[in-house]
Amino acid sequence: MATGPDPHLSMVRDVSPRTPEGCEECLRLGSPWVHLRLCLTCGHVGCCDSSPNRHARAHAHDEEHPVMESLEPGEDWRWCFVHEALV
C-alpha cells in the first residue's frame, strides 16, 4: 500500500535528452534497442529492460538516478527503479 509520493521524485529535473536519436550506450556499441527511457535527473537516454543491454536500468543503478520516463511517442509515464513502480 502506497504511503505517499515516491521520495525519489525530488531528484526529477527539467532535462533534455542527451542523445534523442537513441540509447547512448547502444549507439556507441552499435547495438539494437527496443524502447527508450529518459533519465529525469540528467537527461541520459537508455534502452528498456526488453532490450538486450538494459542500459536504462544500469544507469539508474550506477548513477543513482532512479526515475525515468518513457521516450516513446504517445507514452506518458514515469518509473522508479528503486521501488519498481510507476510514479
C-alpha positions as CSV (number, residue, x, y, z in Angstrom):
1,M,0.0,0.0,0.0
2,A,1.4,3.4,-1.0
3,T,2.0,5.8,1.9
4,G,2.6,8.9,-0.2
5,P,4.5,10.2,-3.2
6,D,7.8,8.5,-4.2
7,P,10.6,10.3,-2.4
8,H,12.8,9.9,-5.5
9,L,10.6,12.4,-7.3
10,S,12.7,15.1,-5.6
11,M,15.5,14.1,-8.0
12,V,13.4,15.0,-11.1
13,R,14.8,17.9,-13.1
14,D,13.9,19.7,-16.3
15,V,16.1,17.8,-18.7
16,S,16.6,17.4,-22.4
17,P,17.6,14.0,-24.0
18,R,21.4,13.9,-24.4
19,T,21.0,11.5,-27.4
20,P,17.5,11.9,-28.7
21,E,18.4,9.7,-31.7
22,G,18.7,6.6,-29.4
23,C,20.3,4.8,-26.4
24,E,23.6,6.5,-25.6
25,E,25.5,3.2,-25.0
26,C,23.8,1.3,-27.8
27,L,24.7,4.0,-30.3
28,R,28.3,3.8,-29.1
29,L,28.3,0.0,-29.2
30,G,26.3,-0.4,-32.4
31,S,23.8,-2.5,-30.5
32,P,20.0,-2.6,-31.1
33,W,17.4,-1.5,-28.6
34,V,13.6,-2.0,-28.2
35,H,12.3,1.1,-26.4
36,L,14.0,4.2,-25.0
37,R,13.9,5.7,-21.4
38,L,14.9,9.2,-20.4
39,C,16.6,9.8,-17.0
40,L,14.8,12.6,-15.3
41,T,17.8,13.6,-13.3
42,C,20.5,14.1,-16.0
43,G,18.9,13.5,-19.5
44,H,20.7,10.2,-20.2
45,V,18.8,8.1,-22.8
46,G,18.9,4.4,-22.2
47,C,17.3,1.3,-23.5
48,C,14.5,-0.6,-21.7
49,D,14.5,-3.9,-19.9
50,S,13.2,-5.6,-23.1
51,S,16.4,-4.5,-24.9
52,P,19.4,-6.8,-24.9
53,N,21.6,-4.5,-22.8
54,R,19.1,-2.8,-20.4
55,H,21.1,0.4,-20.3
56,A,18.4,2.5,-18.6
57,R,18.3,0.1,-15.6
58,A,22.1,0.1,-15.4
59,H,22.2,3.9,-15.5
60,A,19.6,4.1,-12.7
61,H,21.7,1.8,-10.6
62,D,25.2,3.0,-11.4
63,E,24.4,6.8,-11.2
64,E,21.7,6.5,-8.5
65,H,19.3,8.3,-10.8
66,P,16.2,6.1,-10.2
67,V,13.4,8.0,-12.0
68,M,13.0,7.6,-15.8
69,E,10.2,8.3,-18.2
70,S,9.3,6.7,-21.5
71,L,10.8,8.4,-24.5
72,E,8.4,6.6,-26.8
73,P,5.9,8.7,-28.9
74,G,2.4,8.6,-27.3
75,E,3.6,7.3,-23.9
76,D,3.4,9.4,-20.8
77,W,4.6,7.6,-17.7
78,R,7.4,7.6,-15.2
79,W,9.1,4.7,-13.4
80,C,11.2,4.4,-10.2
81,F,13.8,1.7,-10.5
82,V,14.3,1.7,-6.7
83,H,10.6,1.0,-5.9
84,E,9.9,-0.9,-9.2
85,A,6.7,1.2,-9.6
86,L,5.1,3.9,-11.7
87,V,5.4,7.3,-10.1
